[in-house]
Amino acid sequence: MSSIVLIVSVLLLLAYVLVIIYYRSGWLSMEDYVISKEKFSTKVTVVIPARNEENNIGPCLSSILANNFPATHLQVIVVDDHSDDHTPQIVRSFSEKNVTLIALKDHLHNKINSYKKKALDIAIAKSTGELIISTDADCIVPPLWLQTIVSFYNEENAKFIAMPVTYRYDKNFLSVFQSLDFLTLQGITGAAVNRGFHSMCNGANVAYSKEAFFEVKGFEGIDGIASGDDMLLMHKIAVQYPAHIEFLKSPDVIVQTAPMGTIGNFFQQRIRWASKADKYDDKRIFWVLLMVYLFNLLLLALPIAALWYNPVYHFSIGEFPAIFSLLQWWILMLIIKTWIELRFLFPVAIFFGQAQLLWWFPVAQPFHIIYTVIAGWLGKFGKYRWKGRWVS
């Protein structure tokens, strides 16, 4: 049995290292995009679903309207998802600035599983823009956000554009931990899309052609899934336009959002994200996610197993014999995992201006393994609470 554990752990470690190397290569092969100086006539609709966002929606809208973008070519639609705070009133205060409020309750009378997809669907149906840009109500966008996206969209003839998102972190461990985890996800997003793998994106910062959205019939077929308004839509468009899915790597489009304020909310968010892991038509993504999950599960199980059963392994490297225990092997695996991830994260953190966070990475590693195992399991077999609603 001990030899089987060793073989399985070696294979999982090797597979994990190769995947991270693949992602690092994908990230490094991308150059930062520089905005064109041309003027474009593309009309844009920014869509923002919002539920109880009275503390965030004002700054979000202000940051969008602060972009130096022609008002004649900009439409902003906020879809209020049954808020019971002052979100609608705040949005209405921007009504003279190309901001339109749609109340989801006026279009929906039955309980559904994905209110966000329905909100986006209604807004896009009423949009006047050729290019749909979606963000979240708790986000702040940079001053050249719209100009850069439109420039890239026209130059690349893109049908779907994934873009970078970062956390505004505080100096507490939960915030730092989430920021490190999110850096990893963002690096994988850029690398995977660049490699044509189309595995990830974040709905806080995506853009897509309205024509392409309607060609793939929007969220039809995935509207029963609570999450996935971003990644599952990207995959639908990728089937129709495999060569027109892009990642826009530019500091001028990095959207800032806030991390979860409590451990409970953090887990609810990550469980929601994990819940769509087996919903992709491209099963390569599922197998990669399964491998990552099993690798983390093994790293969690090995030190526990070593408390009761700690076999000693004997082997030779050339003429040099080596002896190590199961616990020593686990420590070596943990060191290799941390090292290979840091090599991947360093250029990603440099791009996001968060290299200082990497000092915390070794400390966060054990907690990351535990959360990956728990969130992955509950994402498949549990239910979660999001925006005041239980979703199974």
Phi, psi and omega per residue, in radians:
M1 nan -0.701 -3.109
S2 -1.109 -0.626 3.116
S3 -1.201 -0.590 3.100
I4 -1.141 -0.753 3.108
V5 -1.046 -0.744 -3.140
L6 -1.113 -0.799 -3.122
I7 -1.101 -0.798 -3.131
V8 -1.092 -0.765 -3.121
S9 -1.150 -0.654 3.096
V10 -1.126 -0.763 -3.131
L11 -1.136 -0.741 3.131
L12 -1.163 -0.703 3.107
L13 -1.091 -0.780 -3.141
L14 -1.092 -0.798 3.137
A15 -1.076 -0.734 -3.128
Y16 -1.129 -0.791 3.130
V17 -1.052 -0.751 -3.135
L18 -1.127 -0.674 3.117
V19 -1.139 -0.766 3.139
I20 -1.146 -0.675 3.064
I21 -1.076 -0.714 3.105
Y22 -1.059 -0.772 3.126
Y23 -1.160 -0.719 3.133
R24 -1.065 -0.768 3.111
S25 -1.073 -0.715 3.134
G26 -1.121 -0.697 3.117
W27 -1.181 -0.803 -3.082
L28 -1.180 -0.385 -3.117
S29 -1.378 -0.148 3.123
M30 -1.601 2.374 3.015
E31 -1.714 2.631 3.074
D32 -1.138 2.331 -3.141
Y33 -1.368 2.398 3.093
V34 -1.943 2.207 -3.058
I35 -1.081 2.465 3.077
S36 -1.300 2.655 3.133
K37 -1.521 -0.052 -3.119
E38 -1.210 2.793 3.027
K39 -1.755 2.363 -3.083
F40 -1.997 2.637 -3.131
S41 -1.815 0.182 -3.103
T42 -1.151 2.251 3.070
K43 -1.538 2.421 -3.014
V44 -2.134 2.422 2.959
T45 -2.084 2.104 3.063
V46 -1.674 2.181 -3.083
V47 -1.959 2.273 -3.098
I48 -2.306 1.816 2.970
P49 -1.264 2.464 -3.085
A50 -2.539 2.345 3.052
R51 -2.414 1.987 3.134
N52 0.937 1.002 -3.088
E53 -2.073 0.657 -3.072
E54 -1.093 -0.446 -3.141
N55 -1.478 -0.197 -3.008
N56 -2.110 -0.545 -2.954
I57 -1.151 -0.585 3.118
G58 -1.099 -0.955 3.083
P59 -1.046 -0.607 3.112
C60 -1.086 -0.892 -3.138
L61 -1.113 -0.683 3.136
S62 -1.087 -0.696 -3.141
S63 -1.181 -0.597 3.098
I64 -1.210 -0.815 -3.102
L65 -1.235 -0.309 3.088
A66 -1.327 -0.201 3.061
N67 -1.128 2.448 3.124
N68 -1.437 1.339 -3.057
F69 -2.299 2.401 -3.067
P70 -1.048 2.246 -3.118
A71 -1.084 -0.489 -3.141
T72 -1.193 -0.280 -3.094
H73 -2.000 0.205 -3.096
L74 -2.182 2.292 3.016
Q75 -2.257 2.311 3.088
V76 -2.074 2.177 3.126
I77 -2.070 2.133 3.027
V78 -1.853 2.213 3.104
V79 -1.837 1.984 -3.131
D80 -1.454 2.086 -3.088
D81 -1.696 1.343 3.032
H82 0.949 0.751 3.110
S83 -1.179 2.508 3.036
D84 -2.040 0.435 3.028
D85 -2.092 -2.679 -3.066
H86 -1.658 0.310 -3.140
T87 -0.954 -0.878 -3.111
P88 -1.043 -0.721 -3.122
Q89 -1.116 -0.701 3.133
I90 -1.138 -0.730 3.128
V91 -1.106 -0.721 -3.135
R92 -1.100 -0.450 3.122
S93 -1.202 -0.231 3.085
F94 -1.768 0.202 -2.989
S95 -1.090 -0.431 -3.140
E96 -1.478 0.052 -3.071
K97 -2.096 0.750 3.099
N98 1.138 0.419 3.128
V99 -1.894 2.185 -3.126
T100 -1.999 2.410 3.086
L101 -1.845 2.273 3.027
I102 -2.075 2.276 3.099
A103 -1.622 2.066 -3.120
L104 -1.071 -0.538 -3.112
K105 -1.121 -0.382 3.119
D106 -1.359 -0.218 -3.084
H107 -2.082 -0.087 -3.032
L108 -2.413 2.211 -3.089
H109 -2.180 -0.030 3.125
N110 -2.109 2.696 3.085
K111 -1.246 2.333 3.122
I112 -2.271 3.073 -3.083
N113 -1.654 -0.418 -3.106
S114 -2.286 1.595 -3.136
Y115 -1.252 -0.556 -3.112
K116 -1.177 -0.756 3.107
K117 -1.075 -0.706 3.122
K118 -1.124 -0.705 3.107
A119 -1.076 -0.794 3.118
L120 -1.101 -0.743 -3.111
D121 -1.044 -0.797 -3.140
I122 -1.144 -0.754 -3.123
A123 -1.130 -0.754 -3.116
I124 -1.152 -0.616 3.101
A125 -1.095 -0.494 -3.119
K126 -1.759 0.077 -3.067
S127 -1.343 2.668 3.076
T128 -1.896 -0.147 -3.080
G129 -1.438 2.640 3.022
E130 -1.345 -0.565 -3.122
L131 -1.960 2.191 3.091
I132 -1.688 2.233 3.060
I133 -2.084 2.206 -3.097
S134 -1.976 2.359 3.026
T135 -2.494 3.077 -3.120
D136 -1.840 2.774 -3.042
A137 -1.207 -0.313 3.138
D138 -1.725 0.352 -3.091
C139 -1.808 2.675 2.993
I140 -2.094 2.225 -3.098
V141 -1.797 2.645 -3.127
P142 -1.361 2.886 -3.027
P143 -1.103 -0.493 -3.116
L144 -1.817 0.320 -3.075
W145 -0.982 -1.008 -3.072
L146 -1.135 -0.791 -3.110
Q147 -1.060 -0.745 -3.087
T148 -1.204 -0.730 3.136
I149 -1.093 -0.809 -3.115
V150 -1.124 -0.735 3.102
S151 -1.031 -0.835 -3.137
F152 -1.131 -0.755 3.139
Y153 -0.994 -0.769 -3.126
N154 -1.283 -0.695 -3.116
E155 -1.207 -0.674 -3.038
E156 -1.678 -0.113 -3.078
N157 0.923 0.763 -3.059
A158 -1.342 2.553 3.041
K159 -1.772 -0.506 3.077
F160 -2.503 2.296 -3.107
I161 -2.169 2.050 2.976
A162 -1.565 2.523 -3.057
M163 -2.443 2.798 -3.027
P164 -1.299 2.551 3.088
V165 -2.325 2.507 3.118
T166 -2.387 2.775 3.104
Y167 -1.609 2.498 2.935
R168 -1.539 1.705 -2.985
Y169 -1.672 2.653 3.028
D170 -1.771 3.073 -3.111
K171 -1.603 0.896 2.986
N172 -2.193 2.746 -2.964
F173 -1.103 -0.713 -3.129
L174 -1.055 -0.762 3.126
S175 -1.134 -0.778 3.128
V176 -1.123 -0.742 3.130
F177 -1.044 -0.812 3.126
Q178 -1.104 -0.674 -3.137
S179 -1.136 -0.713 3.091
L180 -1.140 -0.780 3.114
D181 -1.070 -0.720 -3.111
F182 -1.221 -0.610 3.038
L183 -1.010 -0.758 3.116
T184 -1.061 -0.827 -3.134
L185 -1.091 -0.685 3.135
Q186 -1.187 -0.700 3.083
G187 -1.090 -0.749 3.102
I188 -1.127 -0.693 3.112
T189 -0.983 -0.946 -3.119
G190 -1.081 -0.775 -3.099
A191 -1.145 -0.773 -3.086
A192 -1.166 -0.780 3.121
V193 -1.126 -0.705 3.122
N194 -1.082 -0.590 3.132
R195 -1.492 0.014 3.137
G196 1.396 0.307 -3.112
F197 -1.520 -0.457 3.032
H198 0.927 0.700 -3.005
S199 -1.518 -0.522 -3.004
M200 -2.488 2.708 2.909
C201 -2.882 3.041 -3.116
N202 -2.273 2.206 -3.064
G203 -1.112 -0.157 3.078
A204 -1.262 -0.204 -3.103
N205 -2.811 1.394 3.071
V206 -2.393 2.746 3.086
A207 -2.454 2.579 3.113
Y208 -2.723 2.689 3.113
S209 -1.182 2.292 3.094
K210 -1.097 -0.618 3.105
E211 -1.065 -0.774 3.126
A212 -1.144 -0.675 3.121
F213 -1.001 -0.805 -3.131
F214 -1.298 -0.531 3.114
E215 -1.100 -0.641 3.135
V216 -1.606 0.173 3.120
K217 1.083 0.675 3.016
G218 0.939 -2.221 -3.077
F219 -1.630 0.185 3.125
E220 -1.032 2.281 -3.122
G221 1.651 -0.348 3.101
I222 -2.173 0.113 -3.065
D223 -1.285 -0.237 3.092
G224 -1.497 -0.109 3.137
I225 -1.658 2.204 -3.022
A226 -1.066 -0.737 -3.140
S227 -1.774 3.132 3.039
G228 1.642 0.323 3.063
D229 -1.155 -0.267 3.134
D230 -1.807 -1.126 -3.016
M231 -1.194 -0.747 -3.122
L232 -1.191 -0.607 3.050
L233 -1.160 -0.748 3.104
M234 -0.984 -0.724 -3.113
H235 -1.210 -0.605 3.075
K236 -1.115 -0.777 3.140
I237 -1.195 -0.586 3.141
A238 -1.134 -0.553 3.089
V239 -1.118 -0.696 -3.123
Q240 -1.399 -0.652 -3.074
Y241 -2.295 1.204 -3.042
P242 -1.071 -0.447 -3.096
A243 -1.687 0.136 -3.053
H244 -2.175 0.460 3.031
I245 -1.803 2.159 -2.995
E246 -2.253 2.709 2.931
F247 -1.971 2.180 -3.124
L248 -1.629 1.756 -3.132
K249 -1.625 1.738 -3.140
S250 -2.710 2.331 3.051
P251 -1.050 -0.371 -3.085
D252 -1.361 -0.064 3.104
V253 -2.147 0.210 3.136
I254 -1.250 2.015 3.113
V255 -1.579 2.393 3.120
Q256 -1.777 2.389 3.067
T257 -2.398 2.948 -3.070
A258 -1.687 2.473 3.034
P259 -1.244 2.916 3.081
M260 -1.172 2.499 -3.046
G261 -1.456 -0.306 -3.131
T262 -2.330 2.793 3.102
I263 -1.086 -0.686 3.134
G264 -1.054 -0.824 3.130
N265 -1.142 -0.633 3.093
F266 -1.053 -0.830 3.139
F267 -1.141 -0.676 3.111
Q268 -1.061 -0.726 3.130
Q269 -1.115 -0.824 -3.087
R270 -1.225 -0.571 3.048
I271 -1.123 -0.710 3.094
R272 -1.052 -0.786 3.121
W273 -1.107 -0.725 -3.092
A274 -1.245 -0.346 -3.038
S275 -1.138 -0.311 -3.112
K276 -1.755 0.205 -3.024
A277 -1.054 -0.563 -3.106
D278 -1.780 0.280 -3.072
K279 -1.736 0.004 -3.083
Y280 -1.453 2.393 3.046
D281 -1.191 -0.575 3.091
D282 -1.383 1.748 -3.030
K283 -1.268 -0.179 3.034
R284 -1.036 -0.653 -3.131
I285 -1.142 -0.751 3.131
F286 -1.040 -0.767 -3.087
W287 -1.194 -0.603 3.071
V288 -1.159 -0.781 3.126
L289 -1.101 -0.685 3.113
L290 -1.131 -0.729 3.113
M291 -1.084 -0.769 3.130
V292 -1.099 -0.720 3.137
Y293 -1.117 -0.817 -3.124
L294 -1.121 -0.636 3.119
F295 -1.120 -0.778 3.109
N296 -1.194 -0.638 3.082
L297 -1.087 -0.722 3.100
L298 -1.102 -0.753 3.126
L299 -1.121 -0.507 3.083
L300 -1.358 -0.605 -3.048
A301 -1.427 -0.584 -3.023
L302 -1.047 -0.857 -3.130
P303 -1.139 -0.526 3.081
I304 -1.180 -0.775 3.125
A305 -1.110 -0.613 -3.096
A306 -1.164 -0.340 3.101
L307 -1.174 -0.520 3.141
W308 -1.846 -0.547 -3.040
Y309 -2.495 1.925 -3.033
N310 -2.233 1.297 -3.072
P311 -1.134 2.742 3.091
V312 -1.850 2.282 -3.132
Y313 -1.815 2.426 3.106
H314 -2.078 2.286 3.023
F315 -2.770 3.034 -3.089
S316 -2.212 2.469 2.997
I317 -1.945 1.707 -3.007
G318 1.154 -2.107 3.136
E319 -1.676 0.078 -3.060
F320 -1.822 1.966 3.091
P321 -1.248 2.606 3.124
A322 -2.333 2.462 3.110
I323 -2.316 2.256 3.092
F324 -2.621 2.723 3.136
S325 -1.671 2.985 3.102
L326 -1.065 -0.680 3.141
L327 -1.162 -0.682 3.094
Q328 -1.146 -0.675 3.099
W329 -1.116 -0.688 3.102
W330 -1.094 -0.754 3.124
I331 -1.082 -0.706 3.113
L332 -1.125 -0.747 3.094
M333 -1.049 -0.734 -3.136
L334 -1.123 -0.689 3.111
I335 -1.145 -0.768 3.134
I336 -1.104 -0.780 3.119
K337 -1.027 -0.831 -3.124
T338 -1.100 -0.751 -3.114
W339 -1.127 -0.824 -3.078
I340 -1.198 -0.588 3.102
E341 -1.234 -0.661 3.097
L342 -1.121 -0.673 3.096
R343 -1.080 -0.675 3.107
F344 -1.232 -0.751 -3.022
L345 -1.292 -0.463 -3.034
F346 -0.995 -0.926 3.122
P347 -1.164 -0.505 3.096
V348 -1.171 -0.802 3.136
A349 -1.117 -0.625 3.082
I350 -1.075 -0.787 3.135
F351 -1.039 -0.736 -3.101
F352 -1.491 -0.020 -3.127
G353 1.189 0.572 -3.077
Q354 -2.235 0.549 -3.107
A355 -1.068 -0.468 -3.124
Q356 -1.119 -0.394 3.137
L357 -1.198 -0.400 -3.031
L358 -1.136 -0.358 3.059
W359 -1.067 -0.487 -3.127
W360 -1.479 -0.170 -2.976
F361 -1.056 -0.843 3.122
P362 -1.051 -0.606 3.120
V363 -1.172 -0.655 -3.102
A364 -1.348 -0.298 -3.015
Q365 -0.960 -0.882 3.141
P366 -1.059 -0.700 3.135
F367 -1.155 -0.600 3.129
H368 -1.158 -0.696 3.118
I369 -1.100 -0.784 -3.128
I370 -1.106 -0.805 -3.101
Y371 -1.160 -0.634 3.118
T372 -1.061 -0.762 -3.128
V373 -1.168 -0.810 -3.095
I374 -1.174 -0.860 -3.099
A375 -1.141 -0.666 3.118
G376 -1.104 -0.722 -3.140
W377 -1.187 -0.840 -3.113
L378 -1.205 -0.505 3.084
G379 -1.107 -0.525 -3.135
K380 -1.582 -0.696 -2.964
F381 -2.047 -0.101 -3.091
G382 -1.934 -2.885 3.042
K383 -2.327 2.892 -3.085
Y384 -2.458 2.847 3.113
R385 -1.946 2.223 -3.116
W386 -2.480 2.256 -3.139
K387 0.959 0.653 3.083
G388 1.406 0.158 -3.128
R389 -2.158 2.476 3.039
W390 -1.530 2.318 -3.132
V391 -2.207 2.288 3.135
S392 -1.972 nan nan
